[in-house]
Structures are given as structure tokens and as C-alpha cells.
Amino acid sequence: MSVLVYTEINKGRVKKASLECVNYAVKVAELTGSSVTAVVNNASAEQLEEIGKAGATKILSIKNDKMSADAMFISAAVEQAAKAENAKIIIFAFDIVGKAVAPRLAAKLKAGLVAGAVDFPTINGSSFEVKKNVFSGKATAVYSITSDLKVISLLPNSFPVKLGENKASVADFNADLSAIASKIVIKETRSNDVGGMIPLPEAELVVSAGRGLKGPENWKIVEDLASALGATTACSRPVADMHWRPHHEHVGQTGVAIRPNLYIAIGISGAIQHLAGVNGSKTIVVINNDKEAPFFKSADYGIVGDAFTIIPKFTEAVKKFKANQN
């Protein structure tokens, strides 16, 4: 019996959220007296080694280009791997892929599902309980999974990634995807991202801005600060809706939920829908010229003033600090 983890390669590296899931699976395996098996598609030797260092005992290596195209293919491949390994617990990241695949797989396997887990499970005999955030992050609920098979998706940035010296055995796995009919549509997209930015769900530093920036032409000061910090840029929903920034940068209840170590909010009032997606941040810094902005009530640090004056000075201070560190 094993704990099965779906791990994903993105832009030539193992996703941080996937490594978190392997770490999480190691703890679950200790609690259940089982081992950890990772499933990965089109991974290099270096990427396989990294998954092993995260704690996987065994890795099922798939080489199938179809798996990058559709949730149906990933679901079918993971289902076959779960049956081959007699896995009773299957773990995904609660990201775009995990949100699409985990519920589908749980339905096919008649498994209990907890989506967006934020803590290790508590296991007492037949009791298997998992915590997740509810009510837009204002409360925590404990879900008891009573089914034989269990599917858990883990909220990214809930745990730090820990790599050791463990080496996993690697076995080729041929998933039969021939029975799945689909049409593959390839779309090329352009992004206004600062080059090399970490995806929002995995970012530990995030600089976000709202309508207080007054227009897309003013976003350079946000990008300059993000570049100086090595942070990822984000925005509020109105900004994305007005097409000032791409929609994948929208953080909040209806956008991307994030849990960075540092979240800097510039010119964002702090509506409840926005807070719901960022209130897991370890430290929140709010910059707004309205001292009555609701966001200040949730901030660890607040600056009342004009962003167009503060941000360039903030950026220069960061650059000077880093220069002195070198």
C-alpha cells in the first residue's frame, strides 16, 4: 500500500507545490505505515532526483505527451497508477491541475475528497480528519473522510519545501490513454509578466496593486519594486476586469488564492473578496492614501501616503540594501 502523489513539471522544473505535496505525503505515510510513490510525466533525470530528495520512495515515470493536454488524460493515468500501487491516499496540489483532476478522480474511484487542505491529517484508528479553510479563510473546518480511498489536494505555500538526501527508485509506467477521445487546441498567449517570475500560487513575495494606480501606464513602478525584491506581481479584480493587467494576476476570492511570506498591497482598498484570497499571507504591507481603507485593519504594516511618491523611494531603498549586502 502506498500514498500516491501527482507531481508536475512546469517550465523545466518540478513545481514547488508538487514538492510540498511529496513532503506532505511523507508525513501521511508515516502516520499510516505506508510508503510514498510519485507519478510524473516527461521528467528529466535531474527532476526525478529532486522528487526523490523531497521524500518519494518510488517514482512512476510516464512519457506521454497527451498528459499535458487535458485533465482527462491526467486523471486516467493517475487512476491506473493508483490501482497498480494499491494506493489508498492520493495527493494533488490545489492548483489549476489539481482543481480539475482531483474531483474527477475522486468521483471515478468513489473516494472521499478534501480540496485545499492546510494541515497534516489527524488519524486515530478508523478516524481520518483533514483541516481546510472555509468562509473565505475566516474559519477552519475539520473534515472526516470515511471512505476507503481518499483524495486530498494541498493548498500551495502551506508548508516549506524540505529536500534531503533520499533517493527514489524509478520505474517506467505506461499509462493506457488510447480509449480517451479528445481534441487538442493549442493557444499561444502573451504575458506582461516580468521575466522569470515565480507563478503566483508558489510565490513567497508578491507585490500587488489596484485602481489606486489610476491606469495601466503607471504599472512600471509596481514592476520595478517587484523586480528589486524578486517578487511576483498581482492585482485586484477591478484592475483585471478593466484589462489593465492579465487575469492570471488577479488575486482574491474569485481569482488566485495565495499564501506568500510577504504581500504588499498598493492602492487596494481591501474589500472582503480580495482579503479572502490573501489573508493567508504571513506578512501584509498596505500602502494607500486613504487612511480609512479597510485593508489597514488586516495589515501588519501600513503606510498612508501617495503611492507614486512612496513606491519609487521604496524601490531605491531595496536596491541600496541589496547592494550593501553584496
C-alpha positions as CSV (number, residue, x, y, z in Angstrom):
1,M,0.0,0.0,0.0
2,S,1.3,3.5,-0.8
3,V,0.4,7.2,-0.7
4,L,0.4,8.4,-4.3
5,V,1.4,11.9,-5.2
6,Y,0.9,13.6,-8.6
7,T,3.9,15.8,-9.3
8,E,4.0,18.3,-12.2
9,I,6.8,19.7,-14.3
10,N,6.4,23.3,-15.4
11,K,8.8,25.4,-17.4
12,G,11.6,22.9,-17.0
13,R,11.4,22.4,-13.2
14,V,9.4,20.5,-10.6
15,K,6.7,22.8,-9.3
16,K,7.2,23.9,-5.8
17,A,3.6,23.0,-5.0
18,S,4.4,19.4,-6.1
19,L,7.4,19.2,-3.9
20,E,5.3,20.4,-1.0
21,C,2.8,17.6,-1.8
22,V,5.6,15.0,-1.7
23,N,6.8,16.3,1.7
24,Y,3.1,16.2,2.9
25,A,2.8,12.6,1.6
26,V,5.9,11.6,3.6
27,K,4.2,12.6,6.8
28,V,0.9,10.9,5.8
29,A,2.9,7.8,5.0
30,E,4.5,7.9,8.5
31,L,1.0,8.2,10.1
32,T,-0.4,5.3,8.0
33,G,2.6,3.0,7.9
34,S,2.9,3.1,4.1
35,S,5.3,4.4,1.5
36,V,5.3,7.3,-0.9
37,T,5.0,6.9,-4.7
38,A,5.2,9.9,-7.0
39,V,3.7,10.0,-10.5
40,V,5.3,12.3,-13.0
41,N,5.2,12.9,-16.8
42,N,8.1,13.7,-19.0
43,A,10.6,14.3,-16.2
44,S,14.4,14.5,-16.7
45,A,16.9,12.6,-14.5
46,E,17.6,15.8,-12.5
47,Q,13.9,16.4,-11.9
48,L,13.4,12.7,-10.8
49,E,16.3,13.1,-8.4
50,E,14.7,16.3,-6.9
51,I,11.4,14.4,-6.4
52,G,13.3,11.7,-4.6
53,K,15.0,14.3,-2.4
54,A,11.6,15.5,-1.3
55,G,10.9,12.1,0.1
56,A,9.4,9.8,-2.5
57,T,10.3,6.2,-2.1
58,K,9.3,5.3,-5.7
59,I,8.6,7.3,-8.8
60,L,6.4,6.1,-11.7
61,S,7.9,7.9,-14.7
62,I,5.4,8.4,-17.6
63,K,6.4,9.5,-21.1
64,N,3.2,10.6,-22.8
65,D,2.7,14.0,-24.4
66,K,-1.1,13.6,-24.2
67,M,-0.9,14.1,-20.4
68,S,0.0,17.8,-20.8
69,A,-3.2,18.4,-22.9
70,D,-6.2,17.6,-20.8
71,A,-7.4,16.7,-17.3
72,M,-9.0,13.6,-18.6
73,F,-5.6,12.1,-19.6
74,I,-4.0,13.0,-16.2
75,S,-7.0,11.6,-14.3
76,A,-6.8,8.3,-16.3
77,A,-3.1,8.0,-15.8
78,V,-3.2,8.7,-12.1
79,E,-6.2,6.3,-11.7
80,Q,-4.2,3.5,-13.3
81,A,-1.1,4.3,-11.2
82,A,-3.2,4.2,-8.0
83,K,-4.6,0.8,-8.9
84,A,-1.2,-0.5,-9.8
85,E,0.3,0.7,-6.5
86,N,-2.8,-0.2,-4.4
87,A,-2.8,3.5,-3.2
88,K,-5.4,4.3,-0.6
89,I,-4.5,8.0,-0.4
90,I,-3.9,10.2,-3.4
91,I,-2.5,13.7,-3.1
92,F,-2.5,16.7,-5.5
93,A,-1.7,20.4,-5.3
94,F,-4.7,22.6,-5.0
95,D,-3.8,24.4,-8.2
96,I,-5.2,24.6,-11.7
97,V,-4.4,21.0,-12.5
98,G,-5.4,19.7,-9.0
99,K,-8.7,21.6,-9.1
100,A,-9.6,19.9,-12.4
101,V,-8.3,16.4,-11.8
102,A,-8.8,15.7,-8.1
103,P,-12.6,15.9,-8.1
104,R,-12.8,13.9,-11.3
105,L,-10.6,11.2,-9.9
106,A,-12.5,11.1,-6.6
107,A,-15.8,10.6,-8.4
108,K,-14.4,7.8,-10.6
109,L,-12.8,6.0,-7.6
110,K,-15.7,6.7,-5.2
111,A,-13.2,8.3,-2.9
112,G,-13.7,11.0,-0.3
113,L,-12.2,14.4,-1.2
114,V,-10.9,17.3,0.8
115,A,-9.8,20.2,-1.5
116,G,-7.4,22.8,-0.2
117,A,-6.1,21.1,2.9
118,V,-3.9,23.3,5.1
119,D,-2.6,20.9,7.8
120,F,-1.5,17.3,8.2
121,P,-4.3,14.8,8.8
122,T,-5.2,13.5,12.2
123,I,-5.5,9.8,12.3
124,N,-7.0,7.8,15.2
125,G,-7.9,4.2,14.3
126,S,-10.6,4.5,11.5
127,S,-10.9,8.3,12.0
128,F,-9.1,10.3,9.3
129,E,-9.6,14.1,9.7
130,V,-8.3,16.9,7.5
131,K,-8.4,20.7,8.0
132,K,-9.2,23.2,5.4
133,N,-10.1,26.9,5.3
134,V,-13.8,27.9,5.0
135,F,-15.9,31.1,4.9
136,S,-13.3,32.9,2.7
137,G,-10.5,31.9,5.1
138,K,-12.2,33.3,8.2
139,A,-12.5,29.8,9.8
140,T,-11.1,26.3,9.7
141,A,-13.2,23.2,9.3
142,V,-12.3,19.7,10.0
143,Y,-13.4,17.1,7.5
144,S,-13.6,13.4,8.3
145,I,-13.0,11.1,5.4
146,T,-14.7,7.8,6.0
147,S,-14.2,6.2,2.5
148,D,-11.6,3.5,1.9
149,L,-9.9,5.7,-0.8
150,K,-9.1,9.2,0.0
151,V,-8.1,12.2,-2.3
152,I,-6.5,15.3,-0.8
153,S,-5.4,18.5,-2.5
154,L,-3.0,20.7,-0.7
155,L,-3.2,24.5,-0.7
156,P,0.1,25.8,-2.1
157,N,2.6,27.5,0.3
158,S,1.0,25.8,3.3
159,F,4.4,24.2,4.1
160,P,8.0,24.9,3.4
161,V,9.7,22.6,1.0
162,K,12.3,20.3,2.6
163,L,14.8,18.4,0.5
164,G,17.1,15.7,1.9
165,E,19.4,13.0,0.6
166,N,16.8,10.4,-0.1
167,K,17.0,8.6,-3.4
168,A,13.9,7.1,-5.0
169,S,13.7,4.1,-7.2
170,V,12.4,5.0,-10.7
171,A,10.1,2.7,-12.8
172,D,8.7,3.4,-16.2
173,F,4.9,3.4,-16.2
174,N,2.9,3.0,-19.4
175,A,-0.5,4.5,-18.9
176,D,-3.1,3.4,-21.4
177,L,-4.8,6.5,-22.7
178,S,-5.9,5.1,-26.0
179,A,-9.6,4.9,-25.0
180,I,-9.9,8.7,-24.4
181,A,-11.1,10.8,-27.3
182,S,-10.3,14.5,-27.2
183,K,-9.4,17.4,-29.4
184,I,-6.3,19.3,-28.6
185,V,-6.3,23.0,-29.2
186,I,-3.0,24.9,-28.8
187,K,-3.2,28.5,-27.9
188,E,-0.2,30.9,-27.7
189,T,-0.5,33.6,-25.2
190,R,1.4,36.7,-24.4
191,S,2.1,37.9,-20.9
192,N,3.0,41.2,-19.4
193,D,4.9,39.4,-16.6
194,V,8.3,40.5,-15.5
195,G,10.6,37.8,-16.9
196,G,11.4,34.9,-14.7
197,M,8.7,35.5,-12.1
198,I,7.5,32.6,-9.9
199,P,3.9,31.6,-10.5
200,L,1.5,33.3,-8.0
201,P,0.4,30.2,-6.1
202,E,4.1,29.4,-5.4
203,A,5.4,32.9,-4.8
204,E,6.8,33.8,-1.4
205,L,7.0,37.6,-2.2
206,V,4.1,39.3,-4.0
207,V,3.6,43.0,-5.0
208,S,0.0,43.8,-5.9
209,A,-1.8,46.9,-6.9
210,G,-5.3,48.2,-7.5
211,R,-7.2,51.1,-9.0
212,G,-5.2,53.5,-6.9
213,L,-2.5,53.2,-9.7
214,K,-5.0,55.2,-11.9
215,G,-4.1,53.3,-15.1
216,P,-2.0,50.6,-16.8
217,E,0.6,53.1,-17.9
218,N,1.6,53.6,-14.3
219,W,2.4,49.9,-13.6
220,K,6.1,50.3,-14.2
221,I,6.6,51.4,-10.6
222,V,5.0,48.2,-9.4
223,E,7.1,46.1,-11.7
224,D,10.3,47.9,-10.7
225,L,9.6,47.2,-7.0
226,A,8.7,43.6,-7.8
227,S,12.0,43.2,-9.8
228,A,14.0,44.8,-7.0
229,L,12.5,42.4,-4.4
230,G,12.5,39.3,-6.7
231,A,8.7,39.2,-6.2
232,T,5.7,38.3,-8.4
233,T,3.2,40.9,-9.5
234,A,-0.5,40.7,-8.8
235,C,-3.6,42.9,-9.0
236,S,-7.1,43.3,-7.7
237,R,-10.2,42.1,-9.6
238,P,-11.3,45.6,-11.0
239,V,-7.8,46.0,-12.5
240,A,-8.1,42.7,-14.3
241,D,-11.7,43.4,-15.4
242,M,-10.6,46.7,-16.9
243,H,-7.8,44.8,-18.7
244,W,-5.0,46.9,-17.1
245,R,-3.4,43.6,-16.1
246,P,-3.8,40.0,-17.3
247,H,-6.5,38.0,-15.5
248,H,-4.0,35.4,-14.2
249,E,-2.6,38.1,-11.9
250,H,-5.9,38.6,-10.2
251,V,-5.8,37.5,-6.5
252,G,-8.8,37.2,-4.3
253,Q,-11.9,35.1,-3.7
254,T,-12.7,34.8,-7.4
255,G,-9.1,34.8,-8.5
256,V,-5.9,33.1,-7.3
257,A,-5.6,32.4,-3.5
258,I,-2.1,32.9,-2.3
259,R,-0.1,32.4,0.9
260,P,3.2,34.3,0.4
261,N,5.6,35.3,3.2
262,L,5.2,38.9,2.2
263,Y,2.2,40.6,0.4
264,I,2.5,44.3,-0.5
265,A,-0.8,45.8,-1.5
266,I,-0.6,49.2,-3.3
267,G,-3.7,51.3,-3.9
268,I,-6.1,48.4,-2.9
269,S,-9.0,49.3,-0.6
270,G,-9.2,45.7,0.8
271,A,-12.7,44.5,0.0
272,I,-13.7,41.2,1.7
273,Q,-13.5,39.4,-1.6
274,H,-9.9,40.5,-2.0
275,L,-8.9,39.7,1.6
276,A,-10.3,36.1,1.2
277,G,-7.6,35.3,-1.3
278,V,-4.7,36.9,0.5
279,N,-5.4,36.6,4.2
280,G,-3.1,33.5,4.5
281,S,-0.1,35.8,3.8
282,K,2.4,35.7,6.6
283,T,3.1,39.5,6.5
284,I,0.8,42.1,4.8
285,V,2.0,45.6,4.0
286,V,-0.6,48.1,2.8
287,I,0.2,51.4,1.0
288,N,-2.8,53.7,0.5
289,N,-3.5,57.4,0.6
290,D,-6.9,56.7,2.3
291,K,-6.3,56.2,6.0
292,E,-9.8,54.8,6.3
293,A,-9.2,52.0,3.8
294,P,-10.4,48.7,5.3
295,F,-7.2,46.9,4.3
296,F,-5.3,48.7,7.1
297,K,-7.3,46.6,9.7
298,S,-5.8,43.4,8.2
299,A,-2.3,44.8,7.7
300,D,0.8,44.0,9.7
301,Y,2.3,47.3,8.5
302,G,0.6,50.3,6.9
303,I,1.8,53.4,5.1
304,V,-0.6,56.3,4.5
305,G,0.5,58.3,1.5
306,D,0.8,58.7,-2.2
307,A,2.0,55.5,-3.9
308,F,3.6,57.5,-6.7
309,T,5.9,59.1,-4.2
310,I,6.4,56.1,-1.8
311,I,7.0,53.3,-4.2
312,P,10.0,54.7,-6.1
313,K,11.6,55.5,-2.8
314,F,10.8,52.0,-1.5
315,T,12.4,50.5,-4.6
316,E,15.5,52.6,-4.3
317,A,15.8,51.6,-0.6
318,V,15.5,47.9,-1.5
319,K,18.2,48.2,-4.3
320,K,20.5,50.1,-1.9
321,F,20.0,47.5,0.8
322,K,20.8,44.6,-1.6
323,A,23.8,46.4,-2.9
324,N,25.2,46.8,0.7
325,Q,24.5,43.1,1.3
326,N,26.8,42.2,-1.6
